[in-house]
Amino acid sequence: MKKIIIPLFLSASGLLYSQVAVGASPENNNRWTFGGGIGVGFGSNSAFYLQASPRVGYRLTNDLESGVVGSVSWQTSDFYRSTMFGVGPFVNYYFARSFYLSANYQHYFINYKDKYYDFKMNTDEDALYLGGGYMQRIGNNSFMQIGLMYNVLWKENSSIFSTGLVPSIGFVVGL
């Protein structure tokens, strides 16, 4: 009897397990996506940098997403202090479920204080980032995005930013 019951239970459990979700993902009817990134940096002269960029998107199709992204950063050192807020729309196009192309417009509000010369400045600047990258699945509908963007509005002598090229690492839930 044991020779029949044990193989019967093993085959029944295998059949039941195969009905659960082997290789199949559940249909995701929620089209909203959430994510963003955070950054921390340290440097010479007691430099410290903290940044957060939350995002909310909506999948227009399975491969096209649009939404709003924000950005908050704070920098300080022995010589300066800066606070920057940014907000704007973005569009991502996903292909092969591992890669994406992205366009992101940001309008930044910048508060800068030079501690050495006691100089203060409030300004704003626009940025239009174009680029793309690679996505790695880290959960059922969550991904880590690693990419490279270029600010096509960047001007070397008049921009608050030191370069137009920006690496990006972030997370997205809901794709």
PyMOL commands that set and color helices and strands:
alter all, ss='L'
color gray80, all
select helices_A, chain A and resi 2-20
alter helices_A, ss='H'
color red, helices_A
select strands_A, chain A and resi 32-43+47-59+64-76+80-95+99-114+119-137+142-151+165-173
alter strands_A, ss='S'
color yellow, strands_A
deselect
rebuild
show_as cartoon
